[in-house]
Amino acid sequence: MKKLVLFACLLALACMVFGADQPAKAGMSEKSVSELLDKVLEMWNKPNLELIPELYTADCQAFTSSAPAPYAGHEGIRMWIEANRAMMPDMLMTFSEVVTQGDKTATVWTITGTQTGPMLLPGGTLPATGRKVSITGLAIDYMKDGKFAKEVVIFNLLDMLMQLGFTLQPPQPPPAQ
């Protein structure tokens, strides 16, 4: 049920981004997008970091639910992938839905893996749990000259943390005065 609600929300967001009443711009062909996304899977799954300059513009920015600031440029993308692969060396990414309009592509993805390394978050580092996770999210990519210029990645970080065994604790009330 959670996945169905998440998928419905992600689909609604993609529809808003692509603006149904806007005329379609000429963009990449379905074949070009498919080839590009095959390389994205190779970059993340193998990982083949040599593909970063081929896939991303030099001034690209990737925004994600788990980081307060974007990953910028080729070095930022490299750091993003390396941090995720260090956290889950057996990580596997797949795409279940792809929608392209003009220079925008929305991709519904799933990542599975075992957290055997530390998880870097804005508030600190979480230790390895040895637990397996399956996370589904949405990436919206803005293309420039056949490369990713901007990427917005949205996923439920709380769901991931709960799958890893972390729990929420309510804040403590302020001390009485």
C-alpha positions as CSV (number, residue, x, y, z in Angstrom):
1,M,0.0,0.0,0.0
2,K,2.9,2.4,0.9
3,K,4.5,1.8,-2.5
4,L,1.2,2.4,-4.3
5,V,0.7,5.7,-2.5
6,L,4.3,6.7,-3.2
7,F,3.9,5.8,-6.9
8,A,0.7,7.8,-7.2
9,C,2.4,10.9,-5.6
10,L,5.4,10.5,-7.8
11,L,3.3,10.2,-10.9
12,A,1.3,13.3,-10.0
13,L,4.5,15.2,-9.4
14,A,5.8,14.1,-12.8
15,C,2.6,15.2,-14.5
16,M,2.9,18.7,-12.9
17,V,6.6,19.0,-13.9
18,F,5.8,18.1,-17.5
19,G,2.8,20.5,-17.7
20,A,0.2,18.7,-19.8
21,D,-1.1,21.9,-21.4
22,Q,2.4,23.1,-22.6
23,P,3.4,22.3,-26.1
24,A,6.1,19.6,-26.3
25,K,9.6,20.8,-27.2
26,A,11.8,18.9,-29.5
27,G,14.1,16.8,-27.3
28,M,15.9,13.6,-27.2
29,S,14.5,10.6,-29.0
30,E,13.2,7.6,-27.0
31,K,16.2,5.6,-28.3
32,S,18.7,8.3,-27.1
33,V,17.0,8.4,-23.7
34,S,17.1,4.6,-23.4
35,E,20.8,4.5,-24.3
36,L,21.6,7.3,-21.9
37,L,19.7,5.5,-19.0
38,D,21.5,2.3,-19.8
39,K,24.8,4.2,-19.2
40,V,23.3,5.6,-15.9
41,L,22.7,2.1,-14.7
42,E,26.2,1.1,-15.6
43,M,27.6,4.1,-13.8
44,W,25.7,3.3,-10.6
45,N,25.7,-0.5,-10.7
46,K,29.2,-1.4,-11.8
47,P,30.1,1.4,-10.8
48,N,31.7,2.9,-13.9
49,L,32.6,6.5,-12.8
50,E,34.4,7.1,-16.1
51,L,30.9,7.7,-17.6
52,I,30.3,10.8,-15.5
53,P,31.6,13.4,-18.0
54,E,29.7,11.7,-20.8
55,L,26.4,11.8,-18.9
56,Y,26.6,15.1,-16.9
57,T,27.4,18.7,-17.9
58,A,30.5,20.1,-16.2
59,D,28.3,22.5,-14.2
60,C,25.5,20.0,-13.4
61,Q,23.7,20.0,-10.0
62,A,22.0,17.0,-8.4
63,F,19.6,17.7,-5.6
64,T,18.5,14.8,-3.4
65,S,16.3,14.2,-0.4
66,S,19.2,13.1,1.7
67,A,21.5,16.1,1.3
68,P,21.0,19.7,2.2
69,A,23.0,21.1,-0.7
70,P,23.3,19.9,-4.3
71,Y,26.1,17.7,-5.6
72,A,27.8,20.0,-8.0
73,G,29.9,19.3,-11.1
74,H,31.5,16.0,-12.1
75,E,33.4,15.8,-8.7
76,G,30.1,16.2,-6.8
77,I,28.5,13.4,-8.8
78,R,31.5,11.2,-8.2
79,M,31.3,11.9,-4.4
80,W,27.6,11.1,-4.4
81,I,28.0,7.7,-6.1
82,E,31.1,6.8,-4.0
83,A,29.3,7.6,-0.8
84,N,26.3,5.5,-1.8
85,R,28.5,2.6,-3.0
86,A,30.5,2.7,0.3
87,M,27.3,2.5,2.2
88,M,25.8,-0.4,0.0
89,P,28.5,-2.1,-2.0
90,D,26.0,-4.6,-3.4
91,M,23.6,-1.7,-4.5
92,L,21.5,-2.4,-7.6
93,M,19.5,0.3,-9.3
94,T,16.6,-0.5,-11.7
95,F,14.2,1.7,-13.6
96,S,10.5,0.8,-13.7
97,E,9.0,3.9,-15.5
98,V,10.5,6.6,-17.7
99,V,8.6,9.6,-19.1
100,T,10.3,12.1,-21.4
101,Q,9.0,15.4,-22.7
102,G,11.2,17.8,-24.5
103,D,14.4,18.3,-22.4
104,K,12.9,16.7,-19.2
105,T,12.9,13.0,-18.2
106,A,11.2,11.6,-15.1
107,T,12.4,8.1,-14.0
108,V,10.9,6.0,-11.3
109,W,13.8,4.0,-9.8
110,T,14.3,1.3,-7.2
111,I,17.6,0.7,-5.3
112,T,18.2,-2.5,-3.4
113,G,21.2,-3.3,-1.3
114,T,22.7,-4.2,2.1
115,Q,24.0,-1.4,4.3
116,T,27.4,-2.7,5.3
117,G,29.1,0.8,5.4
118,P,28.4,4.1,7.1
119,M,25.5,6.3,6.0
120,L,26.5,9.9,5.6
121,L,23.7,12.3,6.5
122,P,23.6,16.1,7.1
123,G,23.3,15.5,10.9
124,G,26.1,13.0,11.1
125,T,27.1,9.5,10.2
126,L,25.0,6.4,10.9
127,P,26.7,3.1,11.5
128,A,26.3,0.1,9.2
129,T,23.4,-2.2,10.2
130,G,23.9,-5.1,7.8
131,R,20.3,-4.9,6.8
132,K,18.8,-5.0,3.3
133,V,16.7,-2.2,2.0
134,S,14.6,-1.6,-1.1
135,I,13.9,2.1,-1.8
136,T,11.7,3.5,-4.6
137,G,12.0,7.1,-5.7
138,L,11.7,9.6,-8.6
139,A,14.4,11.4,-10.5
140,I,13.6,14.4,-12.7
141,D,16.4,15.2,-15.1
142,Y,16.8,18.4,-17.1
143,M,18.9,17.9,-20.2
144,K,21.3,20.2,-22.0
145,D,23.1,19.2,-25.1
146,G,22.2,15.5,-24.5
147,K,23.6,15.5,-20.9
148,F,22.1,15.9,-17.4
149,A,22.4,19.5,-16.4
150,K,20.1,19.3,-13.3
151,E,18.8,16.3,-11.4
152,V,16.2,16.3,-8.7
153,V,16.0,13.0,-6.7
154,I,13.1,12.4,-4.3
155,F,12.7,9.4,-2.1
156,N,11.4,8.6,1.4
157,L,14.4,8.8,3.6
158,L,12.4,7.9,6.7
159,D,11.2,4.7,5.1
160,M,14.8,3.8,4.3
161,L,15.9,4.5,7.9
162,M,13.1,2.4,9.3
163,Q,14.1,-0.5,7.0
164,L,17.6,-0.2,8.4
165,G,16.2,-0.6,12.0
166,F,16.4,3.0,13.1
167,T,13.4,4.4,15.1
168,L,12.1,7.9,15.9
169,Q,12.2,9.2,19.4
170,P,10.1,12.2,20.3
171,P,11.9,15.3,21.4
172,Q,12.4,15.7,25.2
173,P,10.3,18.5,26.8
174,P,12.2,21.5,27.9
175,P,13.4,21.5,31.5
176,A,11.0,23.0,34.0
177,Q,12.0,26.4,35.3
